[in-house]
Amino acid sequence: MRRVFLSIAFLLICAPAYGNTITAEHLEHFEKEDKYVATGNVHIVRDGAVVTAEKAVLYNKTGDTELIGNVVYEDETVIINTEKANLNIDKQTGTMDNALIFVKERAYRVVSKDAKVLGLQAQRKQAHYWVYGEKVAKLGEDRFHAERATITTCNSDPCLRPEELRVKRYLGAPAQVVQASSPAWTIEGSEVDVTVGDKMTAQNTTLKAGGKTPFFYSPYFSAALGKDRQTGFLMPKIGTSSLKGFLYSQPFYWAIDDNKDATVQVDYMSKLGFGKSVQYRYLDFNGQGEWNAYHLYDKEKKQHYEEYRGYSDIVFTPDIKAYADIQYVNHRDFYQRLGTTPYATTQRFLQS
């Protein structure tokens, strides 16, 4: 058996078909198995994926890779932080222990047939989210299965940013560096399945505020996460304020057809009561529009708060168009009491 030893940082350029590189403080190559054993500041680039670790064993022909110590895997879709992983980088599959997955935010440009006629185009975003699992299986390019898992879409300052993921952990994951602040809310499940750009399902789920206090249990939970419009419950919103108290908002999205949709949302505010909202949107050859209605009975002030607002663009001919914009509130202090945006933000755009 022939071995190649290098005790300094080494750069290996593999076959041109792969366009791969490996760097490490110490690298061994076993020719018979076409296996590389790298230790110390390991950095692997292979087929668009970047992997760093303290130690790696890479089988070049198959792409099978054993990774140990401060492992970070990154591709166009996700960043994964774990202490130990067995991955096939070529197939984008493998298993990980105590893994924290950051699914990146992505923007999509939507130009429907109607939008082209109207000279309109829209951009939508898939918001980023986090998944932590004690046992995680990567089942392909965009599919994950996690056991004893936690998920959140936390997007506030206390949450980790992508670059901080490389040195920190949160969501209760064991780590050398623990974040001081917890996310505003989390969903925990015994089994969680995530398909990036599609949906998330979880079994035996518990919804927690501040990552600690449980207040809702369900044997099954499903939420749409992707760019495609799907009928179903969206991720809830949870928070607190001195005026509203504890706040929980649960939106439900209805994809009526390709160019129409609606969102119904129920808001629970511990100090004010229950709010209800409906949003309807459409886009067709004759125009586009959005209409919203909101109602809350304020139990503190013992009065009803209502808002109705919306707009319609109507196209009669390419040269003749009409526009309507209506906004009505029944109390002057509506926005002081409830804010300017009580409606759900679905980030889902119409197309035909």
C-alpha positions in Angstrom: 0.0 0.0 0.0 1.4 3.4 -0.9 0.7 6.4 1.2 1.4 10.0 0.6 2.1 12.1 3.7 2.1 15.9 3.9 2.6 17.8 7.2 1.9 21.3 5.8 -1.2 22.8 4.2 -1.7 21.0 1.0 -4.0 21.6 -2.0 -5.1 18.7 -4.1 -6.8 19.2 -7.5 -8.7 16.1 -8.4 -9.9 14.9 -11.8 -11.2 17.8 -14.0 -14.6 16.1 -14.2 -15.2 16.8 -10.6 -13.4 20.1 -10.1 -12.7 19.2 -6.4 -10.1 20.5 -3.9 -9.0 19.4 -0.5 -6.9 21.4 1.9 -5.6 20.3 5.4 -2.7 20.6 7.7 -2.0 16.9 7.2 -3.2 14.7 4.3 -2.7 11.1 3.5 -3.7 9.4 0.2 -4.3 5.6 0.0 -4.0 4.8 -3.7 -5.5 1.3 -3.6 -8.8 2.6 -2.0 -8.5 6.1 -3.5 -9.1 7.3 0.0 -7.9 10.6 1.6 -7.5 11.0 5.3 -7.2 14.7 6.3 -6.7 16.2 9.7 -6.4 19.8 11.0 -8.4 22.6 9.4 -9.9 20.4 6.7 -11.6 22.2 3.8 -13.2 20.2 1.0 -14.9 21.6 -2.1 -16.8 19.0 -4.1 -19.5 19.5 -6.7 -20.6 22.8 -5.4 -20.6 21.7 -1.7 -18.1 23.1 0.8 -17.3 21.1 3.9 -15.0 22.0 6.8 -14.1 19.8 9.8 -11.2 18.9 12.1 -10.9 15.4 10.5 -12.2 13.9 7.3 -12.0 10.5 5.5 -13.0 10.9 1.8 -13.5 8.0 -0.6 -12.9 9.8 -3.9 -14.6 7.3 -6.2 -17.9 7.2 -4.3 -18.0 10.5 -2.5 -18.6 8.9 0.8 -17.1 11.1 3.6 -16.7 10.6 7.3 -16.4 14.0 9.1 -15.5 14.6 12.8 -15.2 17.8 14.9 -16.9 21.1 14.3 -18.3 20.0 11.0 -19.9 22.6 8.7 -21.5 21.6 5.4 -22.8 24.3 3.0 -24.4 24.3 -0.4 -26.8 26.6 -2.3 -29.7 25.6 -0.1 -28.5 24.9 3.5 -25.7 25.3 6.0 -25.4 22.4 8.5 -23.4 22.5 11.7 -22.7 19.2 13.5 -20.0 17.4 15.5 -20.1 14.2 13.5 -21.4 13.2 10.0 -21.3 10.4 7.5 -22.2 12.0 4.1 -22.1 11.2 0.5 -21.2 14.6 -0.9 -22.0 13.5 -4.5 -25.5 12.2 -3.7 -26.1 14.8 -1.0 -27.2 12.2 1.5 -26.0 11.0 4.9 -26.6 11.0 8.6 -25.6 13.5 11.4 -25.8 13.6 15.1 -26.9 16.8 17.0 -27.2 18.7 13.7 -28.4 22.3 13.3 -29.6 23.1 9.8 -30.0 26.6 8.5 -32.2 26.8 5.4 -31.3 29.9 3.4 -33.7 32.6 2.3 -34.2 32.5 -1.4 -35.9 34.9 -3.8 -38.0 33.9 -6.8 -39.1 36.1 -9.7 -42.7 35.5 -10.9 -43.9 36.7 -14.2 -47.3 35.2 -15.1 -49.0 35.4 -18.5 -51.4 38.0 -17.1 -48.5 39.9 -15.5 -46.8 40.2 -18.9 -50.0 41.7 -20.4 -50.3 44.1 -17.5 -46.6 45.0 -17.5 -46.3 43.6 -14.0 -44.0 41.2 -12.3 -43.6 40.1 -8.7 -40.9 38.7 -6.5 -41.5 36.4 -3.6 -39.2 35.0 -0.9 -38.9 31.8 0.9 -38.0 32.9 4.4 -35.1 31.2 6.1 -35.7 28.8 9.0 -33.8 26.6 11.4 -34.1 22.9 12.1 -32.2 21.1 15.0 -32.3 17.3 15.4 -30.6 14.8 17.7 -30.5 12.4 14.7 -30.7 13.9 11.2 -30.8 12.0 7.9 -30.2 14.0 4.7 -32.3 12.1 2.1 -31.3 14.1 -1.0 -30.6 17.6 -2.3 -33.5 19.2 -0.4 -35.0 16.5 1.9 -34.3 16.0 5.6 -35.7 13.7 8.4 -34.9 14.7 12.0 -35.6 12.8 15.2 -36.4 14.7 18.4 -36.3 17.9 16.4 -36.9 21.6 16.8 -37.8 24.1 14.1 -38.3 27.9 14.1 -38.4 30.7 11.6 -37.1 33.2 14.1 -35.9 36.3 12.2 -35.1 38.8 15.0 -31.7 40.1 16.2 -31.3 37.5 19.0 -31.4 34.7 16.4 -28.2 33.6 14.9 -27.1 34.8 11.5 -25.7 32.4 8.9 -22.1 33.4 9.5 -22.5 32.9 13.3 -23.8 29.4 12.6 -20.2 28.3 12.1 -19.2 29.0 15.7 -22.5 28.9 17.7 -25.5 26.7 18.3 -28.9 27.3 19.7 -32.4 25.7 19.9 -31.1 23.7 22.9 -28.4 21.9 21.0 -25.3 20.9 23.0 -22.4 23.1 22.0 -19.2 24.7 23.2 -20.7 28.1 22.7 -24.4 28.6 23.6 -26.4 31.6 22.5 -27.6 33.9 25.4 -31.1 34.6 23.9 -33.7 32.0 22.8 -35.9 32.3 19.8 -39.4 33.8 20.3 -41.0 30.5 19.5 -40.2 27.0 18.5 -42.0 23.8 17.4 -40.7 20.6 18.8 -41.5 17.2 17.3 -40.6 13.6 17.8 -40.3 13.1 14.0 -39.9 16.1 11.6 -39.7 15.8 7.8 -38.6 18.9 5.8 -38.6 19.3 2.0 -37.0 22.6 1.2 -39.1 24.6 -1.2 -42.2 22.5 -0.3 -43.4 21.7 3.2 -42.6 20.6 6.8 -44.5 17.9 8.7 -44.0 16.9 12.4 -45.4 14.3 14.7 -46.1 14.7 18.5 -45.5 18.5 18.3 -45.3 21.0 21.1 -45.4 24.7 20.4 -43.2 26.7 22.9 -42.8 30.4 23.6 -39.3 31.6 24.2 -38.0 28.1 23.3 -39.0 27.0 26.8 -42.7 27.4 27.8 -45.0 24.9 26.2 -48.6 26.1 25.5 -50.0 24.0 22.7 -49.7 20.3 21.7 -50.8 18.5 18.5 -50.2 14.9 17.4 -49.5 16.2 13.9 -48.5 19.5 12.3 -48.0 20.5 8.7 -46.9 23.8 7.2 -46.1 25.0 3.7 -42.5 26.3 3.4 -42.0 26.6 -0.3 -42.2 28.8 -3.3 -45.2 26.9 -4.7 -48.6 28.0 -3.6 -50.2 25.3 -1.4 -53.4 25.3 0.7 -52.6 24.8 4.4 -51.6 26.4 7.7 -48.7 28.8 7.5 -46.1 29.2 10.3 -47.6 30.9 13.3 -46.4 34.2 14.7 -45.7 34.6 18.4 -44.7 37.5 20.5 -45.4 39.8 23.4 -46.0 43.5 23.9 -47.0 45.8 26.7 -50.2 46.8 24.9 -51.4 43.4 23.5 -49.8 41.0 26.0 -49.0 37.6 24.7 -49.7 37.4 21.0 -50.3 34.3 18.9 -51.4 34.5 15.2 -52.3 31.5 13.1 -52.8 32.1 9.4 -54.4 29.6 7.0 -53.7 30.0 3.3 -56.1 29.0 0.5 -54.8 28.6 -3.0 -58.2 29.0 -4.7 -56.7 28.6 -8.2 -53.7 29.8 -10.2 -54.6 33.5 -10.1 -56.7 33.8 -6.9 -55.9 33.2 -3.2 -57.1 34.0 0.2 -55.6 34.1 3.7 -57.7 33.8 6.9 -55.9 34.6 10.2 -56.9 34.4 13.9 -55.0 36.5 16.4 -55.1 35.9 20.1 -54.0 38.8 22.3 -54.1 38.1 26.0 -55.0 41.7 26.9 -57.3 42.6 24.0 -59.0 39.4 22.9 -59.4 37.6 19.5 -58.8 39.3 16.2 -60.0 37.9 12.8 -58.7 38.9 9.4 -59.4 37.9 5.8 -57.3 38.7 2.7 -58.3 38.1 -0.9 -56.1 38.6 -3.9 -56.5 38.1 -7.6 -54.6 38.7 -10.9 -56.1 38.3 -14.4 -56.2 39.8 -17.8 -58.7 42.5 -16.6 -56.5 43.6 -13.7 -55.4 42.8 -10.2 -56.6 43.6 -6.7 -56.3 42.9 -3.0 -59.0 43.3 -0.3 -58.7 43.0 3.4 -61.0 42.9 6.4 -60.2 42.9 10.1 -62.3 42.7 13.3 -61.4 42.7 17.0 -63.6 43.0 20.0 -61.4 44.8 22.5 -62.2 43.4 25.9 -60.4 46.1 27.7 -62.2 49.0 26.1 -65.4 46.9 25.4 -65.7 48.1 21.8 -65.4 46.7 18.3 -62.5 47.6 16.1 -63.0 47.2 12.3 -60.9 47.9 9.2 -61.7 47.5 5.6 -59.1 48.3 2.9 -58.1 47.2 -0.6 -57.5 48.2 -4.1 -58.4 47.1 -7.6 -56.7 47.9 -11.0 -59.1 47.4 -13.8 -58.0 47.2 -17.4 -60.6 47.9 -20.0 -58.3 48.4 -23.0 -54.5 48.9 -23.2 -55.2 52.6 -23.1 -58.1 52.7 -20.7 -57.6 51.7 -17.0 -59.4 52.4 -13.7 -58.1 52.3 -10.2 -59.9 52.1 -6.9 -58.3 52.3 -3.4 -60.4 52.2 -0.3 -59.5 52.3 3.4 -61.9 52.5 6.3 -61.6 52.2 10.1 -64.4 52.6 12.6 -62.3 54.2 15.3 -59.6 56.8 15.0 -57.3 55.0 17.4 -57.4 51.7 15.4 -53.8 51.9 14.4 -52.6 53.1 17.7 -54.4 50.2 19.3 -53.6 47.4 16.9 -50.8 48.6 14.7 -50.6 49.2 10.9 -50.3 45.6 9.7 -52.6 43.2 11.5 -52.9 41.0 8.4 -50.9 37.9 7.6 -48.0 38.4 5.3 -48.1 35.2 3.1 -45.2 36.0 0.7 -47.0 34.0 -1.9 -47.6 35.5 -5.3 -50.2 34.8 -7.9 -49.5 33.4 -11.2 -51.4 31.9 -14.1 
